[in-house]
């Protein structure tokens, strides 16, 4: 009965790599697709060893070599999508890894031949093989360093997935199939996080997008305040200093707005316009926080960096220029729908523009 339960759990452990494989195909992530396929292959070697006429005792030793090798070689390659000339190398490499791993699983004396003492001092644990430990640690180190250079969660997940998949290298009593399944879970979680960021986080400013704001509206309960803000003279930044500098301005303003106090939450509404939502507050209670934001941006200003894409404008590098925002805000007393309240906040924003910019216009709450 115990053996039957373990077999069922081993079989269930192939589900996470299948899920990560399917999600990876959907998002065209070649690294995850190929690594998920290899995870499934390694699990198949364990689960179908009898049917494939493999030497069961040799399988863990083969995996101790090719799990870290697979992660290292595929993980350090640039992501080029599923189709294209650049992907051919990855496919060929994956086939070679799969073929050699399968062949090693047919070698009867693989385990004894890999028992080579490489460490001068005894280890505090009894690994499967010391060769496997070295490959495992080296691959982890390289993937950890590479993950610091990446912004996507999928790339950052590679060392974590390898860490989980390779635990049986250090602890032979651990179940290889379960840990391979755990690596698939890590991939699925990372892909889900990246999908969430693509849908709800603005890629330029790294703050929640308009779609996130619209869903945030659905969870709001009264009272609440919506503030619409806009960067003053933003077009002139682009025309004078170039779009790269304009993007820097957007990022700087977005970062400052994201630090708003009073429980406010900032969103990029579109272009140079941002929205700030205060849940549980009337407009009059939010004015102090909005004034702090306006003053903070005006005080900091903006220092122009060199623009490599516009070398003629490089003479402006290091120049400090004025940077201000205008804000209009009102609370839920001004409309029966979110659209009406946003429209009223926009009207107040344009009033702030007409009043000379760099100011905050607040609509007093309507009496019920």
C-alpha positions in Angstrom: 0.0 0.0 0.0 2.8 2.4 0.9 4.6 1.7 -2.4 1.4 2.2 -4.3 0.9 5.6 -2.6 4.5 6.6 -3.5 4.0 5.6 -7.1 0.8 7.8 -7.2 2.7 10.7 -5.7 5.5 10.2 -8.2 3.0 10.2 -11.1 1.3 13.3 -9.7 4.7 15.1 -9.6 4.7 15.3 -13.4 1.8 17.7 -13.3 3.7 20.9 -12.4 6.3 20.6 -15.3 3.4 20.0 -17.7 1.7 23.1 -16.5 4.9 25.2 -16.8 5.5 23.7 -20.2 2.0 24.8 -21.4 2.3 28.3 -19.9 5.8 28.6 -21.3 4.5 27.7 -24.8 1.7 30.3 -24.5 4.2 33.1 -23.6 6.8 31.8 -26.0 9.5 31.3 -23.3 12.0 28.9 -24.9 14.1 28.5 -21.7 11.1 27.4 -19.6 9.7 25.2 -22.4 13.0 23.3 -22.8 13.7 23.0 -19.1 10.2 21.8 -18.4 10.6 19.2 -21.2 13.8 18.1 -19.7 12.2 17.9 -16.2 9.5 15.7 -17.7 12.1 13.6 -19.5 14.1 13.1 -16.2 10.8 12.1 -14.5 10.0 9.7 -17.3 13.4 8.0 -16.8 12.4 7.4 -13.2 8.8 6.4 -13.7 9.4 4.2 -16.8 12.8 2.7 -16.0 11.5 -0.8 -16.3 9.6 -0.2 -19.6 12.7 1.5 -21.1 15.1 -1.2 -19.9 17.1 1.3 -17.8 19.3 0.5 -14.9 17.3 2.0 -12.0 20.4 2.4 -9.8 22.1 4.5 -12.4 19.3 7.0 -13.0 20.0 9.2 -9.9 23.7 9.4 -10.8 22.8 10.5 -14.4 20.4 13.1 -13.1 23.0 14.4 -10.6 25.1 15.4 -13.6 22.5 16.6 -16.1 20.1 18.5 -13.9 22.7 21.2 -13.1 24.2 21.0 -16.6 20.8 21.6 -18.2 20.0 24.6 -16.0 23.4 26.1 -16.5 23.7 25.8 -20.3 20.1 26.7 -21.1 19.7 29.2 -18.3 22.6 31.4 -19.4 21.5 31.6 -23.0 19.6 34.7 -24.2 15.9 34.3 -24.5 15.1 34.4 -28.3 11.7 32.9 -28.4 10.5 29.5 -29.6 11.1 30.0 -33.3 14.1 31.2 -35.1 17.7 30.4 -36.1 18.9 31.3 -32.6 16.6 28.7 -31.1 18.1 25.8 -33.1 21.2 25.7 -30.9 19.0 25.3 -27.8 16.9 22.6 -29.4 20.0 20.6 -30.5 21.6 21.1 -27.1 18.5 19.8 -25.3 18.4 16.8 -27.6 22.0 16.1 -26.8 21.4 16.4 -23.1 18.4 14.1 -23.3 20.2 11.5 -25.4 23.3 11.4 -23.2 21.3 11.3 -20.0 19.2 8.4 -21.4 22.4 6.5 -22.5 24.0 7.0 -19.0 20.9 5.4 -17.4 21.7 2.2 -19.3 25.2 2.0 -17.9 25.3 -0.6 -15.1 28.3 0.7 -13.2 27.7 4.4 -13.5 27.4 5.0 -9.8 30.7 3.4 -8.7 32.5 5.1 -11.6 31.4 8.5 -10.4 32.5 8.0 -6.8 35.6 10.1 -7.1 37.0 12.0 -4.0 37.5 15.6 -5.0 37.3 17.4 -1.7 40.4 17.3 0.6 38.3 17.5 3.7 35.4 15.3 4.5 31.9 16.8 3.9 29.4 17.2 6.7 26.9 15.3 4.6 26.9 12.3 2.3 26.1 13.5 -1.2 25.2 11.2 -4.1 28.5 12.1 -5.8 31.1 14.9 -5.2 31.1 15.6 -9.0 27.4 16.3 -8.8 27.9 18.6 -5.8 30.5 20.6 -7.7 28.3 20.9 -10.8 25.3 21.8 -8.6 27.1 24.6 -6.7 28.8 26.0 -9.7 25.6 26.2 -11.7 23.7 27.8 -8.8 26.4 30.5 -8.4 26.3 31.4 -12.1 22.5 31.5 -12.2 22.3 33.6 -9.1 24.7 36.2 -10.5 22.9 36.1 -13.8 19.5 36.6 -12.1 20.7 40.0 -10.6 21.0 41.3 -14.2 17.5 40.3 -15.2 14.2 42.0 -14.5 11.8 39.2 -15.4 10.7 36.9 -12.6 11.2 33.8 -14.9 14.9 34.5 -15.2 15.2 35.1 -11.4 13.4 31.8 -10.8 16.1 29.7 -12.4 18.4 29.4 -9.4 15.4 28.6 -7.2 14.2 25.9 -9.5 17.7 24.4 -9.7 18.0 24.6 -5.9 14.9 22.5 -5.4 15.5 20.1 -8.3 19.0 19.3 -7.1 18.4 18.7 -3.4 18.6 14.9 -4.0 22.2 15.4 -5.2 23.1 16.5 -1.6 20.6 14.3 0.2 20.3 11.0 -1.7 17.3 9.9 0.4 15.2 12.7 -1.1 12.8 11.8 -3.9 14.1 13.0 -7.2 10.7 12.9 -8.9 9.1 15.1 -6.3 11.9 17.7 -6.4 11.7 17.8 -10.2 8.0 18.5 -9.8 8.9 21.2 -7.3 11.1 22.9 -9.9 8.1 22.9 -12.3 6.0 24.6 -9.6 8.7 27.3 -9.3 8.5 27.9 -13.1 4.7 28.0 -13.1 4.7 30.6 -10.2 7.3 32.7 -11.9 5.4 32.7 -15.3 2.2 33.7 -13.4 4.0 36.6 -11.8 5.4 37.8 -15.1 2.0 37.5 -16.7 0.5 39.6 -13.8 3.2 42.3 -14.3 2.5 42.4 -18.1 -1.2 42.9 -17.4 -1.2 45.2 -14.4 2.2 46.9 -14.1 3.2 49.7 -16.4 6.5 48.6 -18.0 8.0 52.1 -18.3 7.3 53.5 -14.8 6.9 50.2 -12.9 3.8 51.3 -11.1 0.3 49.9 -11.5 -1.3 50.5 -14.9 -4.7 51.8 -15.9 -6.1 48.2 -16.0 -5.0 47.7 -12.4 -6.7 51.0 -11.5 -10.0 49.9 -13.1 -9.9 46.7 -11.1 -9.0 48.6 -8.0 -12.1 50.7 -8.5 -14.3 47.6 -8.2 -13.0 47.0 -4.7 -13.5 50.6 -3.5 -16.1 51.4 -0.8 -17.1 54.9 0.2 -15.7 57.3 1.0 -12.8 57.6 -1.5 -11.0 60.3 -3.4 -9.6 60.2 -6.9 -6.8 62.7 -7.8 -5.7 63.1 -11.4 -2.2 64.6 -12.0 -0.3 65.7 -15.1 3.3 66.7 -15.7 3.5 70.3 -16.6 5.0 71.2 -20.0 5.8 67.5 -20.7 5.8 67.9 -24.5 8.5 70.5 -24.2 10.7 68.0 -22.3 10.4 65.6 -25.2 10.9 68.3 -27.9 13.9 69.9 -26.1 15.7 66.9 -24.6 14.4 63.9 -26.5 12.1 61.0 -25.7 14.7 59.2 -23.6 14.7 62.2 -21.2 10.9 62.3 -21.3 10.9 58.7 -20.2 13.2 59.5 -17.3 10.9 62.3 -16.3 7.9 59.9 -16.3 9.8 57.4 -14.2 10.9 60.0 -11.7 7.4 61.4 -11.2 5.9 57.9 -11.0 8.4 57.0 -8.2 7.6 60.1 -6.2 3.8 59.6 -6.6 4.2 55.9 -5.6 5.5 57.2 -2.2 2.4 59.2 -1.5 1.3 59.1 2.1 -2.2 58.9 3.6 -2.9 55.4 2.2 -2.9 56.7 -1.4 -2.1 54.4 -4.3 -0.6 55.7 -7.6 -1.4 54.5 -11.1 -0.3 55.5 -14.5 -3.4 56.6 -16.3 -1.9 57.2 -19.7 0.8 59.4 -21.3 2.0 61.9 -18.7 -1.2 61.6 -16.6 -1.3 59.7 -13.3 -4.1 58.9 -11.0 -3.9 58.6 -7.2 -6.7 56.9 -5.2 -7.3 57.4 -1.5 -9.6 54.8 0.0 -11.6 55.8 3.1 -10.8 59.5 2.7 -12.8 62.6 1.6 -11.1 65.1 -0.7 -10.4 67.6 2.0 -8.5 65.0 4.0 -6.2 64.3 1.0 -5.1 67.8 0.2 -2.1 67.8 2.5 -0.8 64.6 1.0 -1.2 65.9 -2.6 0.4 69.2 -1.7 3.4 67.3 -0.3 3.7 65.4 -3.6 3.5 68.6 -5.6 6.1 70.4 -3.5 8.4 67.4 -3.4 8.5 67.2 -7.2 8.9 70.9 -7.6 11.7 71.0 -5.1 13.7 68.1 -6.6 13.5 69.4 -10.1 15.1 67.2 -12.8 18.7 66.8 -13.9 19.1 66.0 -17.6 21.3 63.0 -18.3 23.3 62.5 -21.6 21.0 61.2 -24.4 22.9 58.7 -26.5 20.0 58.6 -29.0 20.1 62.3 -29.5 23.8 63.3 -29.5 23.0 66.8 -30.6 21.2 67.4 -27.4 24.1 66.0 -25.2 25.1 69.5 -24.4 22.2 69.6 -22.0 23.7 66.7 -19.9 23.9 67.7 -16.3 21.5 70.6 -16.7 18.9 71.0 -13.9 15.5 72.0 -15.1 12.2 72.8 -13.4 9.8 69.9 -13.0 6.2 70.4 -11.7 2.9 68.7 -11.7 -0.7 69.9 -11.6 -3.4 68.0 -9.6 -7.1 67.9 -9.5 -9.1 65.8 -7.0 -12.6 65.1 -5.8 -14.3 62.4 -3.8 -17.2 60.1 -4.4 -19.8 62.7 -3.5 -19.4 64.2 -7.0 -20.8 61.3 -8.9 -22.7 58.1 -8.9 -20.2 56.3 -11.1 -16.4 56.1 -11.2 -16.3 57.6 -14.7 -18.2 60.7 -13.5 -15.8 61.2 -10.6 -12.7 60.7 -12.8 -14.2 63.3 -15.2 -14.7 65.8 -12.4 -11.1 65.2 -11.2 -9.9 65.8 -14.8 -11.9 69.1 -14.9 -10.2 70.2 -11.8 -6.8 69.2 -13.2 -7.4 71.5 -16.2 -8.4 74.2 -13.8 -5.1 73.8 -12.1 -3.4 74.1 -15.5 -5.3 77.3 -16.3 -4.4 78.7 -12.8 -0.7 78.7 -13.7 0.2 75.0 -13.2 2.1 73.6 -10.2 -0.9 73.7 -8.0 -3.6 71.5 -6.5 -7.3 72.0 -7.0 -9.7 70.2 -4.6 -13.4 70.0 -4.9 -15.2 70.3 -1.6 -17.4 67.3 -0.7 -21.0 67.8 -1.7 -23.5 67.8 1.1 -25.9 64.9 1.0 
